[in-house]
């Protein structure tokens, strides 16, 4: 098999700096780091589908990404990773979840904590349907493009705070099935994991029947370490390790994703500096 195509438009040598993931106080929409021309050439995409374009709104980027992006996932899941490499996401995973602590035989896929599509269907603005008309949303119908809350969420959903490595697996025990059976709600997913650590004999979801998934959960000594090592404290989980209840608003989800991004960035920068000092020594 040929080497995966690098989609990071800067294609830098060495690790990405922390500044790749932020621009001052603004957190980077990872889609804007993609070399869209490579995707365009391979899949015959059109210029108006360019979801890396920084000149359009975050909501337009999200709509374009969802409409035309069947072959690449920002989270570099196991399937798309066969064909593509995206350095900003891969560096984030390798630094924050190092292989010596999280063997890649176990942690070999990834997932978003918040599904933009499910959030759009659930949170106040788009009601009554089971699917998003992405082309209509991208075109600016119904004035959505001017909605600041929607655009803030669309940007936050593509920042590093929305991504987390997980084990891969087939249905019905894989993480995709686990999310589906949990209504793709972060609070329901985390509640099931917390209950597993409290009393695994009460596990009901088939996710907990798969040895690989249990090996992943065993990488953490209990619920509090799961929260700490997945950078969930101060965002999806409060300081007392209680799961924050979902209130069905974009503002809440945006704030959580932004807070988690900042926690991850702080740790990422700290670890990079530590490895650089070790290399000099």
HELIX and SHEET records of a PDB file:
HELIX    1   1 UNK A   18  UNK A   21  5                                   4    
HELIX    2   2 UNK A   30  UNK A   33  5                                   4    
HELIX    3   3 UNK A   36  UNK A   43  1                                   8    
HELIX    4   4 UNK A   47  UNK A   49  5                                   3    
HELIX    5   5 UNK A   58  UNK A   68  1                                  11    
HELIX    6   6 UNK A   80  UNK A   82  5                                   3    
HELIX    7   7 UNK A   87  UNK A   96  1                                  10    
HELIX    8   8 UNK A  116  UNK A  122  1                                   7    
HELIX    9   9 UNK A  134  UNK A  139  1                                   6    
HELIX   10  10 UNK A  141  UNK A  146  5                                   6    
HELIX   11  11 UNK A  148  UNK A  156  1                                   9    
HELIX   12  12 UNK A  160  UNK A  162  5                                   3    
HELIX   13  13 UNK A  175  UNK A  181  1                                   7    
HELIX   14  14 UNK A  186  UNK A  198  1                                  13    
HELIX   15  15 UNK A  200  UNK A  202  5                                   3    
HELIX   16  16 UNK A  206  UNK A  209  5                                   4    
HELIX   17  17 UNK A  211  UNK A  217  1                                   7    
HELIX   18  18 UNK A  222  UNK A  229  1                                   8    
HELIX   19  19 UNK A  250  UNK A  280  1                                  31    
SHEET    1   A 2 UNK A   5  UNK A   6  0                                        
SHEET    2   A 2 UNK A  84  UNK A  85  1                                        
SHEET    1   B 2 UNK A  22  UNK A  23  0                                        
SHEET    2   B 2 UNK A  26  UNK A  27 -1                                        
SHEET    1   C 2 UNK A 109  UNK A 112  0                                        
SHEET    2   C 2 UNK A 163  UNK A 166 -1                                        
END                                                                             
